[in-house]
Amino acid sequence: MYSVQQIKQLIAEGNKIKFYKDNYWKTLREKILSRDNYECQECKKEGKLTIKQHGRKLDIHHIKELEEHPELAYTESNLETVCVYHHNILDEKHINGTTRKKYINEEKW
């Protein structure tokens, strides 16, 4: 488990992948998936059901972003299960007036 300071350092170094490869995160990730019944919570809001099947992958989304709120990195109420489609939408950012086009999933290992 990384401290807030260590998470900030990983982010500054562009090395968030270490956070997502940590065993504590992997255990917490599985706990959140189980809590959310392995269903995309955003799809559920739309009345759809998306589960891990037919090659679809589920991610864990930080509602308040890790970069801006590293103190909430392991807070369960700040985490939700989402499909890749919704993760792309939720993490879309406007940087210097431009929209990030490509999603990079640091959680992928």
Jmol script that loads the backbone (N, CA, C; Angstrom):
load data "model"
ATOM      1  N   MET A   1       0.855  -1.183   0.000  1.00  0.00           N
ATOM      2  CA  MET A   1       0.000   0.000   0.000  1.00  0.00           C
ATOM      3  C   MET A   1       0.891   1.234   0.000  1.00  0.00           C
ATOM      4  N   TYR A   2       0.592   2.137  -0.916  1.00  0.00           N
ATOM      5  CA  TYR A   2       1.377   3.363  -1.028  1.00  0.00           C
ATOM      6  C   TYR A   2       0.783   4.463  -0.158  1.00  0.00           C
ATOM      7  N   SER A   3       1.641   5.294   0.391  1.00  0.00           N
ATOM      8  CA  SER A   3       1.182   6.462   1.134  1.00  0.00           C
ATOM      9  C   SER A   3       0.777   7.544   0.138  1.00  0.00           C
ATOM     10  N   VAL A   4       0.085   8.575   0.618  1.00  0.00           N
ATOM     11  CA  VAL A   4      -0.323   9.683  -0.247  1.00  0.00           C
ATOM     12  C   VAL A   4       0.903  10.315  -0.890  1.00  0.00           C
ATOM     13  N   GLN A   5       1.946  10.497  -0.105  1.00  0.00           N
ATOM     14  CA  GLN A   5       3.177  11.098  -0.622  1.00  0.00           C
ATOM     15  C   GLN A   5       3.798  10.219  -1.718  1.00  0.00           C
ATOM     16  N   GLN A   6       3.811   8.931  -1.517  1.00  0.00           N
ATOM     17  CA  GLN A   6       4.362   8.015  -2.523  1.00  0.00           C
ATOM     18  C   GLN A   6       3.521   8.029  -3.801  1.00  0.00           C
ATOM     19  N   ILE A   7       2.212   8.125  -3.660  1.00  0.00           N
ATOM     20  CA  ILE A   7       1.340   8.197  -4.833  1.00  0.00           C
ATOM     21  C   ILE A   7       1.618   9.476  -5.606  1.00  0.00           C
ATOM     22  N   LYS A   8       1.760  10.587  -4.894  1.00  0.00           N
ATOM     23  CA  LYS A   8       2.088  11.860  -5.545  1.00  0.00           C
ATOM     24  C   LYS A   8       3.399  11.751  -6.312  1.00  0.00           C
ATOM     25  N   GLN A   9       4.368  11.080  -5.715  1.00  0.00           N
ATOM     26  CA  GLN A   9       5.667  10.914  -6.363  1.00  0.00           C
ATOM     27  C   GLN A   9       5.538  10.047  -7.626  1.00  0.00           C
ATOM     28  N   LEU A  10       4.781   8.962  -7.536  1.00  0.00           N
ATOM     29  CA  LEU A  10       4.562   8.112  -8.713  1.00  0.00           C
ATOM     30  C   LEU A  10       3.906   8.898  -9.846  1.00  0.00           C
ATOM     31  N   ILE A  11       2.931   9.723  -9.507  1.00  0.00           N
ATOM     32  CA  ILE A  11       2.242  10.542 -10.503  1.00  0.00           C
ATOM     33  C   ILE A  11       3.226  11.531 -11.127  1.00  0.00           C
ATOM     34  N   ALA A  12       4.022  12.190 -10.289  1.00  0.00           N
ATOM     35  CA  ALA A  12       4.993  13.165 -10.780  1.00  0.00           C
ATOM     36  C   ALA A  12       6.016  12.515 -11.714  1.00  0.00           C
ATOM     37  N   GLU A  13       6.362  11.277 -11.428  1.00  0.00           N
ATOM     38  CA  GLU A  13       7.341  10.543 -12.244  1.00  0.00           C
ATOM     39  C   GLU A  13       6.701   9.912 -13.479  1.00  0.00           C
ATOM     40  N   GLY A  14       5.386  10.021 -13.602  1.00  0.00           N
ATOM     41  CA  GLY A  14       4.694   9.389 -14.714  1.00  0.00           C
ATOM     42  C   GLY A  14       4.696   7.870 -14.601  1.00  0.00           C
ATOM     43  N   ASN A  15       4.661   7.384 -13.369  1.00  0.00           N
ATOM     44  CA  ASN A  15       4.796   5.957 -13.111  1.00  0.00           C
ATOM     45  C   ASN A  15       3.597   5.404 -12.326  1.00  0.00           C
ATOM     46  N   LYS A  16       2.380   5.848 -12.688  1.00  0.00           N
ATOM     47  CA  LYS A  16       1.181   5.378 -11.983  1.00  0.00           C
ATOM     48  C   LYS A  16       0.979   3.881 -12.115  1.00  0.00           C
ATOM     49  N   ILE A  17       1.555   3.287 -13.128  1.00  0.00           N
ATOM     50  CA  ILE A  17       1.381   1.845 -13.343  1.00  0.00           C
ATOM     51  C   ILE A  17       1.828   1.054 -12.110  1.00  0.00           C
ATOM     52  N   LYS A  18       2.829   1.561 -11.390  1.00  0.00           N
ATOM     53  CA  LYS A  18       3.287   0.889 -10.167  1.00  0.00           C
ATOM     54  C   LYS A  18       2.166   0.829  -9.135  1.00  0.00           C
ATOM     55  N   PHE A  19       1.386   1.902  -9.053  1.00  0.00           N
ATOM     56  CA  PHE A  19       0.252   1.932  -8.135  1.00  0.00           C
ATOM     57  C   PHE A  19      -0.730   0.815  -8.484  1.00  0.00           C
ATOM     58  N   TYR A  20      -1.046   0.708  -9.785  1.00  0.00           N
ATOM     59  CA  TYR A  20      -2.035  -0.270 -10.232  1.00  0.00           C
ATOM     60  C   TYR A  20      -1.521  -1.707 -10.219  1.00  0.00           C
ATOM     61  N   LYS A  21      -0.230  -1.891 -10.140  1.00  0.00           N
ATOM     62  CA  LYS A  21       0.329  -3.246 -10.065  1.00  0.00           C
ATOM     63  C   LYS A  21       0.532  -3.720  -8.626  1.00  0.00           C
ATOM     64  N   ASP A  22       0.357  -2.822  -7.685  1.00  0.00           N
ATOM     65  CA  ASP A  22       0.544  -3.143  -6.273  1.00  0.00           C
ATOM     66  C   ASP A  22      -0.501  -4.159  -5.807  1.00  0.00           C
ATOM     67  N   ASN A  23      -0.084  -5.112  -5.003  1.00  0.00           N
ATOM     68  CA  ASN A  23      -0.990  -6.164  -4.521  1.00  0.00           C
ATOM     69  C   ASN A  23      -2.155  -5.610  -3.712  1.00  0.00           C
ATOM     70  N   TYR A  24      -1.921  -4.540  -2.952  1.00  0.00           N
ATOM     71  CA  TYR A  24      -3.008  -3.948  -2.173  1.00  0.00           C
ATOM     72  C   TYR A  24      -4.095  -3.430  -3.115  1.00  0.00           C
ATOM     73  N   TRP A  25      -3.685  -2.738  -4.207  1.00  0.00           N
ATOM     74  CA  TRP A  25      -4.659  -2.244  -5.180  1.00  0.00           C
ATOM     75  C   TRP A  25      -5.401  -3.404  -5.836  1.00  0.00           C
ATOM     76  N   LYS A  26      -4.684  -4.447  -6.209  1.00  0.00           N
ATOM     77  CA  LYS A  26      -5.320  -5.585  -6.873  1.00  0.00           C
ATOM     78  C   LYS A  26      -6.389  -6.217  -5.981  1.00  0.00           C
ATOM     79  N   THR A  27      -6.109  -6.316  -4.692  1.00  0.00           N
ATOM     80  CA  THR A  27      -7.074  -6.871  -3.742  1.00  0.00           C
ATOM     81  C   THR A  27      -8.281  -5.946  -3.603  1.00  0.00           C
ATOM     82  N   LEU A  28      -8.013  -4.653  -3.486  1.00  0.00           N
ATOM     83  CA  LEU A  28      -9.098  -3.677  -3.371  1.00  0.00           C
ATOM     84  C   LEU A  28      -9.932  -3.654  -4.646  1.00  0.00           C
ATOM     85  N   ARG A  29      -9.281  -3.741  -5.787  1.00  0.00           N
ATOM     86  CA  ARG A  29      -9.960  -3.754  -7.081  1.00  0.00           C
ATOM     87  C   ARG A  29     -10.957  -4.917  -7.133  1.00  0.00           C
ATOM     88  N   GLU A  30     -10.516  -6.091  -6.725  1.00  0.00           N
ATOM     89  CA  GLU A  30     -11.392  -7.266  -6.719  1.00  0.00           C
ATOM     90  C   GLU A  30     -12.565  -7.069  -5.757  1.00  0.00           C
ATOM     91  N   LYS A  31     -12.302  -6.430  -4.625  1.00  0.00           N
ATOM     92  CA  LYS A  31     -13.359  -6.156  -3.651  1.00  0.00           C
ATOM     93  C   LYS A  31     -14.425  -5.227  -4.248  1.00  0.00           C
ATOM     94  N   ILE A  32     -13.999  -4.207  -4.986  1.00  0.00           N
ATOM     95  CA  ILE A  32     -14.935  -3.265  -5.603  1.00  0.00           C
ATOM     96  C   ILE A  32     -15.725  -3.957  -6.716  1.00  0.00           C
ATOM     97  N   LEU A  33     -15.052  -4.765  -7.518  1.00  0.00           N
ATOM     98  CA  LEU A  33     -15.750  -5.526  -8.557  1.00  0.00           C
ATOM     99  C   LEU A  33     -16.839  -6.394  -7.945  1.00  0.00           C
ATOM    100  N   SER A  34     -16.502  -7.087  -6.868  1.00  0.00           N
ATOM    101  CA  SER A  34     -17.459  -7.949  -6.183  1.00  0.00           C
ATOM    102  C   SER A  34     -18.609  -7.124  -5.599  1.00  0.00           C
ATOM    103  N   ARG A  35     -18.275  -6.017  -4.949  1.00  0.00           N
ATOM    104  CA  ARG A  35     -19.300  -5.146  -4.356  1.00  0.00           C
ATOM    105  C   ARG A  35     -20.308  -4.687  -5.409  1.00  0.00           C
ATOM    106  N   ASP A  36     -19.790  -4.378  -6.609  1.00  0.00           N
ATOM    107  CA  ASP A  36     -20.637  -3.879  -7.703  1.00  0.00           C
ATOM    108  C   ASP A  36     -21.178  -5.002  -8.587  1.00  0.00           C
ATOM    109  N   ASN A  37     -21.076  -6.240  -8.104  1.00  0.00           N
ATOM    110  CA  ASN A  37     -21.590  -7.414  -8.817  1.00  0.00           C
ATOM    111  C   ASN A  37     -21.016  -7.559 -10.225  1.00  0.00           C
ATOM    112  N   TYR A  38     -19.789  -7.120 -10.403  1.00  0.00           N
ATOM    113  CA  TYR A  38     -19.118  -7.216 -11.708  1.00  0.00           C
ATOM    114  C   TYR A  38     -19.957  -6.578 -12.822  1.00  0.00           C
ATOM    115  N   GLU A  39     -20.598  -5.467 -12.500  1.00  0.00           N
ATOM    116  CA  GLU A  39     -21.444  -4.754 -13.447  1.00  0.00           C
ATOM    117  C   GLU A  39     -20.993  -3.305 -13.558  1.00  0.00           C
ATOM    118  N   CYS A  40     -21.000  -2.766 -14.767  1.00  0.00           N
ATOM    119  CA  CYS A  40     -20.692  -1.357 -14.972  1.00  0.00           C
ATOM    120  C   CYS A  40     -21.788  -0.514 -14.320  1.00  0.00           C
ATOM    121  N   GLN A  41     -21.396   0.335 -13.390  1.00  0.00           N
ATOM    122  CA  GLN A  41     -22.363   1.143 -12.658  1.00  0.00           C
ATOM    123  C   GLN A  41     -22.967   2.242 -13.529  1.00  0.00           C
ATOM    124  N   GLU A  42     -22.233   2.709 -14.524  1.00  0.00           N
ATOM    125  CA  GLU A  42     -22.747   3.725 -15.444  1.00  0.00           C
ATOM    126  C   GLU A  42     -23.759   3.114 -16.407  1.00  0.00           C
ATOM    127  N   CYS A  43     -23.502   1.908 -16.881  1.00  0.00           N
ATOM    128  CA  CYS A  43     -24.480   1.211 -17.731  1.00  0.00           C
ATOM    129  C   CYS A  43     -25.776   0.983 -16.957  1.00  0.00           C
ATOM    130  N   LYS A  44     -25.654   0.627 -15.678  1.00  0.00           N
ATOM    131  CA  LYS A  44     -26.832   0.397 -14.849  1.00  0.00           C
ATOM    132  C   LYS A  44     -27.692   1.655 -14.765  1.00  0.00           C
ATOM    133  N   LYS A  45     -27.034   2.825 -14.663  1.00  0.00           N
ATOM    134  CA  LYS A  45     -27.774   4.086 -14.602  1.00  0.00           C
ATOM    135  C   LYS A  45     -28.577   4.317 -15.883  1.00  0.00           C
ATOM    136  N   GLU A  46     -28.087   3.749 -16.982  1.00  0.00           N
ATOM    137  CA  GLU A  46     -28.757   3.877 -18.279  1.00  0.00           C
ATOM    138  C   GLU A  46     -29.734   2.732 -18.528  1.00  0.00           C
ATOM    139  N   GLY A  47     -29.884   1.857 -17.553  1.00  0.00           N
ATOM    140  CA  GLY A  47     -30.799   0.734 -17.695  1.00  0.00           C
ATOM    141  C   GLY A  47     -30.228  -0.408 -18.514  1.00  0.00           C
ATOM    142  N   LYS A  48     -28.903  -0.446 -18.627  1.00  0.00           N
ATOM    143  CA  LYS A  48     -28.232  -1.505 -19.385  1.00  0.00           C
ATOM    144  C   LYS A  48     -27.461  -2.397 -18.414  1.00  0.00           C
ATOM    145  N   LEU A  49     -27.035  -3.528 -18.924  1.00  0.00           N
ATOM    146  CA  LEU A  49     -26.219  -4.430 -18.123  1.00  0.00           C
ATOM    147  C   LEU A  49     -24.948  -4.732 -18.895  1.00  0.00           C
ATOM    148  N   THR A  50     -23.819  -4.361 -18.325  1.00  0.00           N
ATOM    149  CA  THR A  50     -22.534  -4.694 -18.917  1.00  0.00           C
ATOM    150  C   THR A  50     -21.725  -5.425 -17.867  1.00  0.00           C
ATOM    151  N   ILE A  51     -21.388  -6.660 -18.173  1.00  0.00           N
ATOM    152  CA  ILE A  51     -20.581  -7.468 -17.274  1.00  0.00           C
ATOM    153  C   ILE A  51     -19.377  -7.962 -18.053  1.00  0.00           C
ATOM    154  N   LYS A  52     -18.430  -8.533 -17.357  1.00  0.00           N
ATOM    155  CA  LYS A  52     -17.252  -9.061 -18.029  1.00  0.00           C
ATOM    156  C   LYS A  52     -17.647 -10.353 -18.735  1.00  0.00           C
ATOM    157  N   GLN A  53     -17.885 -10.225 -20.005  1.00  0.00           N
ATOM    158  CA  GLN A  53     -18.213 -11.383 -20.830  1.00  0.00           C
ATOM    159  C   GLN A  53     -17.899 -11.037 -22.274  1.00  0.00           C
ATOM    160  N   HIS A  54     -17.698 -12.016 -23.073  1.00  0.00           N
ATOM    161  CA  HIS A  54     -17.421 -11.814 -24.491  1.00  0.00           C
ATOM    162  C   HIS A  54     -16.251 -10.853 -24.708  1.00  0.00           C
ATOM    163  N   GLY A  55     -15.243 -10.951 -23.857  1.00  0.00           N
ATOM    164  CA  GLY A  55     -14.046 -10.138 -24.028  1.00  0.00           C
ATOM    165  C   GLY A  55     -14.147  -8.717 -23.495  1.00  0.00           C
ATOM    166  N   ARG A  56     -15.295  -8.329 -22.929  1.00  0.00           N
ATOM    167  CA  ARG A  56     -15.419  -6.982 -22.369  1.00  0.00           C
ATOM    168  C   ARG A  56     -14.685  -6.928 -21.035  1.00  0.00           C
ATOM    169  N   LYS A  57     -13.988  -5.827 -20.826  1.00  0.00           N
ATOM    170  CA  LYS A  57     -13.215  -5.668 -19.616  1.00  0.00           C
ATOM    171  C   LYS A  57     -13.873  -4.632 -18.718  1.00  0.00           C
ATOM    172  N   LEU A  58     -13.803  -4.840 -17.428  1.00  0.00           N
ATOM    173  CA  LEU A  58     -14.291  -3.871 -16.460  1.00  0.00           C
ATOM    174  C   LEU A  58     -13.107  -3.219 -15.756  1.00  0.00           C
ATOM    175  N   ASP A  59     -13.217  -1.930 -15.524  1.00  0.00           N
ATOM    176  CA  ASP A  59     -12.186  -1.165 -14.831  1.00  0.00           C
ATOM    177  C   ASP A  59     -12.745  -0.647 -13.515  1.00  0.00           C
ATOM    178  N   ILE A  60     -11.835  -0.194 -12.677  1.00  0.00           N
ATOM    179  CA  ILE A  60     -12.230   0.515 -11.466  1.00  0.00           C
ATOM    180  C   ILE A  60     -11.906   1.982 -11.692  1.00  0.00           C
ATOM    181  N   HIS A  61     -12.923   2.818 -11.545  1.00  0.00           N
ATOM    182  CA  HIS A  61     -12.805   4.252 -11.795  1.00  0.00           C
ATOM    183  C   HIS A  61     -12.704   5.010 -10.481  1.00  0.00           C
ATOM    184  N   HIS A  62     -11.725   5.913 -10.400  1.00  0.00           N
ATOM    185  CA  HIS A  62     -11.652   6.843  -9.277  1.00  0.00           C
ATOM    186  C   HIS A  62     -12.609   7.989  -9.586  1.00  0.00           C
ATOM    187  N   ILE A  63     -13.671   8.126  -8.829  1.00  0.00           N
ATOM    188  CA  ILE A  63     -14.664   9.166  -9.065  1.00  0.00           C
ATOM    189  C   ILE A  63     -14.001  10.535  -8.958  1.00  0.00           C
ATOM    190  N   LYS A  64     -13.300  10.760  -7.875  1.00  0.00           N
ATOM    191  CA  LYS A  64     -12.435  11.941  -7.764  1.00  0.00           C
ATOM    192  C   LYS A  64     -11.056  11.455  -8.181  1.00  0.00           C
ATOM    193  N   GLU A  65     -10.533  12.040  -9.223  1.00  0.00           N
ATOM    194  CA  GLU A  65      -9.347  11.517  -9.890  1.00  0.00           C
ATOM    195  C   GLU A  65      -8.136  11.365  -8.973  1.00  0.00           C
ATOM    196  N   LEU A  66      -7.393  10.302  -9.235  1.00  0.00           N
ATOM    197  CA  LEU A  66      -6.206   9.970  -8.461  1.00  0.00           C
ATOM    198  C   LEU A  66      -5.207  11.123  -8.449  1.00  0.00           C
ATOM    199  N   GLU A  67      -5.002  11.756  -9.601  1.00  0.00           N
ATOM    200  CA  GLU A  67      -4.027  12.839  -9.709  1.00  0.00           C
ATOM    201  C   GLU A  67      -4.380  14.028  -8.827  1.00  0.00           C
ATOM    202  N   GLU A  68      -5.658  14.316  -8.707  1.00  0.00           N
ATOM    203  CA  GLU A  68      -6.105  15.478  -7.940  1.00  0.00           C
ATOM    204  C   GLU A  68      -6.422  15.149  -6.480  1.00  0.00           C
ATOM    205  N   HIS A  69      -6.724  13.897  -6.207  1.00  0.00           N
ATOM    206  CA  HIS A  69      -7.106  13.480  -4.851  1.00  0.00           C
ATOM    207  C   HIS A  69      -6.423  12.171  -4.463  1.00  0.00           C
ATOM    208  N   PRO A  70      -5.094  12.154  -4.369  1.00  0.00           N
ATOM    209  CA  PRO A  70      -4.410  10.904  -4.013  1.00  0.00           C
ATOM    210  C   PRO A  70      -4.779  10.390  -2.625  1.00  0.00           C
ATOM    211  N   GLU A  71      -5.292  11.274  -1.777  1.00  0.00           N
ATOM    212  CA  GLU A  71      -5.705  10.846  -0.439  1.00  0.00           C
ATOM    213  C   GLU A  71      -6.930   9.932  -0.497  1.00  0.00           C
ATOM    214  N   LEU A  72      -7.629   9.913  -1.630  1.00  0.00           N
ATOM    215  CA  LEU A  72      -8.811   9.053  -1.804  1.00  0.00           C
ATOM    216  C   LEU A  72      -8.514   7.815  -2.646  1.00  0.00           C
ATOM    217  N   ALA A  73      -7.247   7.544  -2.861  1.00  0.00           N
ATOM    218  CA  ALA A  73      -6.834   6.452  -3.747  1.00  0.00           C
ATOM    219  C   ALA A  73      -7.433   5.102  -3.350  1.00  0.00           C
ATOM    220  N   TYR A  74      -7.547   4.855  -2.061  1.00  0.00           N
ATOM    221  CA  TYR A  74      -8.026   3.559  -1.571  1.00  0.00           C
ATOM    222  C   TYR A  74      -9.398   3.655  -0.889  1.00  0.00           C
ATOM    223  N   THR A  75     -10.075   4.796  -1.025  1.00  0.00           N
ATOM    224  CA  THR A  75     -11.371   5.000  -0.386  1.00  0.00           C
ATOM    225  C   THR A  75     -12.459   4.341  -1.229  1.00  0.00           C
ATOM    226  N   GLU A  76     -13.103   3.346  -0.675  1.00  0.00           N
ATOM    227  CA  GLU A  76     -14.071   2.541  -1.426  1.00  0.00           C
ATOM    228  C   GLU A  76     -15.219   3.368  -1.991  1.00  0.00           C
ATOM    229  N   SER A  77     -15.648   4.387  -1.255  1.00  0.00           N
ATOM    230  CA  SER A  77     -16.751   5.213  -1.748  1.00  0.00           C
ATOM    231  C   SER A  77     -16.331   6.090  -2.929  1.00  0.00           C
ATOM    232  N   ASN A  78     -15.050   6.178  -3.202  1.00  0.00           N
ATOM    233  CA  ASN A  78     -14.532   6.937  -4.339  1.00  0.00           C
ATOM    234  C   ASN A  78     -14.252   6.034  -5.545  1.00  0.00           C
ATOM    235  N   LEU A  79     -14.595   4.768  -5.443  1.00  0.00           N
ATOM    236  CA  LEU A  79     -14.299   3.803  -6.499  1.00  0.00           C
ATOM    237  C   LEU A  79     -15.580   3.170  -7.010  1.00  0.00           C
ATOM    238  N   GLU A  80     -15.643   2.970  -8.333  1.00  0.00           N
ATOM    239  CA  GLU A  80     -16.792   2.285  -8.914  1.00  0.00           C
ATOM    240  C   GLU A  80     -16.346   1.459 -10.108  1.00  0.00           C
ATOM    241  N   THR A  81     -17.082   0.391 -10.355  1.00  0.00           N
ATOM    242  CA  THR A  81     -16.829  -0.475 -11.496  1.00  0.00           C
ATOM    243  C   THR A  81     -17.462   0.139 -12.731  1.00  0.00           C
ATOM    244  N   VAL A  82     -16.673   0.237 -13.799  1.00  0.00           N
ATOM    245  CA  VAL A  82     -17.183   0.760 -15.064  1.00  0.00           C
ATOM    246  C   VAL A  82     -16.613  -0.048 -16.224  1.00  0.00           C
ATOM    247  N   CYS A  83     -17.342  -0.055 -17.329  1.00  0.00           N
ATOM    248  CA  CYS A  83     -16.830  -0.685 -18.547  1.00  0.00           C
ATOM    249  C   CYS A  83     -15.827   0.275 -19.197  1.00  0.00           C
ATOM    250  N   VAL A  84     -15.063  -0.225 -20.130  1.00  0.00           N
ATOM    251  CA  VAL A  84     -14.054   0.590 -20.795  1.00  0.00           C
ATOM    252  C   VAL A  84     -14.710   1.780 -21.497  1.00  0.00           C
ATOM    253  N   TYR A  85     -15.855   1.558 -22.118  1.00  0.00           N
ATOM    254  CA  TYR A  85     -16.559   2.637 -22.817  1.00  0.00           C
ATOM    255  C   TYR A  85     -16.837   3.805 -21.870  1.00  0.00           C
ATOM    256  N   HIS A  86     -17.427   3.515 -20.715  1.00  0.00           N
ATOM    257  CA  HIS A  86     -17.749   4.580 -19.773  1.00  0.00           C
ATOM    258  C   HIS A  86     -16.503   5.142 -19.094  1.00  0.00           C
ATOM    259  N   HIS A  87     -15.492   4.320 -18.911  1.00  0.00           N
ATOM    260  CA  HIS A  87     -14.252   4.827 -18.321  1.00  0.00           C
ATOM    261  C   HIS A  87     -13.645   5.884 -19.232  1.00  0.00           C
ATOM    262  N   ASN A  88     -13.691   5.643 -20.530  1.00  0.00           N
ATOM    263  CA  ASN A  88     -13.187   6.629 -21.492  1.00  0.00           C
ATOM    264  C   ASN A  88     -13.962   7.937 -21.379  1.00  0.00           C
ATOM    265  N   ILE A  89     -15.269   7.846 -21.266  1.00  0.00           N
ATOM    266  CA  ILE A  89     -16.108   9.044 -21.156  1.00  0.00           C
ATOM    267  C   ILE A  89     -15.830   9.774 -19.845  1.00  0.00           C
ATOM    268  N   LEU A  90     -15.791   9.036 -18.740  1.00  0.00           N
ATOM    269  CA  LEU A  90     -15.597   9.650 -17.427  1.00  0.00           C
ATOM    270  C   LEU A  90     -14.226  10.299 -17.274  1.00  0.00           C
ATOM    271  N   ASP A  91     -13.214   9.751 -17.922  1.00  0.00           N
ATOM    272  CA  ASP A  91     -11.857  10.284 -17.783  1.00  0.00           C
ATOM    273  C   ASP A  91     -11.480  11.287 -18.867  1.00  0.00           C
ATOM    274  N   GLU A  92     -12.422  11.580 -19.759  1.00  0.00           N
ATOM    275  CA  GLU A  92     -12.123  12.570 -20.803  1.00  0.00           C
ATOM    276  C   GLU A  92     -11.877  13.920 -20.147  1.00  0.00           C
ATOM    277  N   LYS A  93     -10.813  14.560 -20.568  1.00  0.00           N
ATOM    278  CA  LYS A  93     -10.424  15.829 -19.971  1.00  0.00           C
ATOM    279  C   LYS A  93     -10.242  16.887 -21.038  1.00  0.00           C
ATOM    280  N   HIS A  94     -10.404  18.120 -20.623  1.00  0.00           N
ATOM    281  CA  HIS A  94     -10.096  19.254 -21.487  1.00  0.00           C
ATOM    282  C   HIS A  94      -8.801  19.862 -20.973  1.00  0.00           C
ATOM    283  N   ILE A  95      -7.773  19.748 -21.775  1.00  0.00           N
ATOM    284  CA  ILE A  95      -6.460  20.262 -21.388  1.00  0.00           C
ATOM    285  C   ILE A  95      -6.076  21.357 -22.367  1.00  0.00           C
ATOM    286  N   ASN A  96      -5.875  22.570 -21.845  1.00  0.00           N
ATOM    287  CA  ASN A  96      -5.511  23.722 -22.668  1.00  0.00           C
ATOM    288  C   ASN A  96      -6.464  23.896 -23.841  1.00  0.00           C
ATOM    289  N   GLY A  97      -7.745  23.723 -23.589  1.00  0.00           N
ATOM    290  CA  GLY A  97      -8.738  23.928 -24.624  1.00  0.00           C
ATOM    291  C   GLY A  97      -8.892  22.779 -25.605  1.00  0.00           C
ATOM    292  N   THR A  98      -8.131  21.719 -25.437  1.00  0.00           N
ATOM    293  CA  THR A  98      -8.252  20.578 -26.338  1.00  0.00           C
ATOM    294  C   THR A  98      -8.772  19.383 -25.560  1.00  0.00           C
ATOM    295  N   THR A  99      -9.421  18.504 -26.254  1.00  0.00           N
ATOM    296  CA  THR A  99      -9.947  17.291 -25.637  1.00  0.00           C
ATOM    297  C   THR A  99      -8.987  16.152 -25.902  1.00  0.00           C
ATOM    298  N   ARG A 100      -8.684  15.409 -24.851  1.00  0.00           N
ATOM    299  CA  ARG A 100      -7.838  14.237 -25.028  1.00  0.00           C
ATOM    300  C   ARG A 100      -8.601  13.234 -25.870  1.00  0.00           C
ATOM    301  N   LYS A 101      -8.017  12.789 -26.957  1.00  0.00           N
ATOM    302  CA  LYS A 101      -8.693  11.884 -27.883  1.00  0.00           C
ATOM    303  C   LYS A 101      -8.500  10.425 -27.519  1.00  0.00           C
ATOM    304  N   LYS A 102      -7.303  10.077 -27.075  1.00  0.00           N
ATOM    305  CA  LYS A 102      -6.992   8.673 -26.842  1.00  0.00           C
ATOM    306  C   LYS A 102      -6.959   8.387 -25.348  1.00  0.00           C
ATOM    307  N   TYR A 103      -7.587   7.306 -24.958  1.00  0.00           N
ATOM    308  CA  TYR A 103      -7.598   6.889 -23.559  1.00  0.00           C
ATOM    309  C   TYR A 103      -6.430   5.954 -23.306  1.00  0.00           C
ATOM    310  N   ILE A 104      -5.714   6.220 -22.264  1.00  0.00           N
ATOM    311  CA  ILE A 104      -4.615   5.344 -21.865  1.00  0.00           C
ATOM    312  C   ILE A 104      -5.003   4.738 -20.524  1.00  0.00           C
ATOM    313  N   ASN A 105      -5.040   3.439 -20.466  1.00  0.00           N
ATOM    314  CA  ASN A 105      -5.477   2.760 -19.262  1.00  0.00           C
ATOM    315  C   ASN A 105      -4.276   2.279 -18.474  1.00  0.00           C
ATOM    316  N   GLU A 106      -3.913   3.044 -17.435  1.00  0.00           N
ATOM    317  CA  GLU A 106      -2.792   2.654 -16.584  1.00  0.00           C
ATOM    318  C   GLU A 106      -3.080   1.396 -15.799  1.00  0.00           C
ATOM    319  N   GLU A 107      -4.370   1.098 -15.628  1.00  0.00           N
ATOM    320  CA  GLU A 107      -4.784  -0.051 -14.839  1.00  0.00           C
ATOM    321  C   GLU A 107      -4.505  -1.362 -15.578  1.00  0.00           C
ATOM    322  N   LYS A 108      -4.228  -1.293 -16.852  1.00  0.00           N
ATOM    323  CA  LYS A 108      -4.014  -2.485 -17.657  1.00  0.00           C
ATOM    324  C   LYS A 108      -2.682  -3.137 -17.297  1.00  0.00           C
ATOM    325  N   TRP A 109      -2.702  -4.385 -17.067  1.00  0.00           N
ATOM    326  CA  TRP A 109      -1.463  -5.125 -16.822  1.00  0.00           C
ATOM    327  C   TRP A 109      -1.596  -6.415 -17.486  1.00  0.00           C
TER     328      TRP A 109
END
end "model"
wireframe off; spacefill off
backbone 0.3
color backbone group
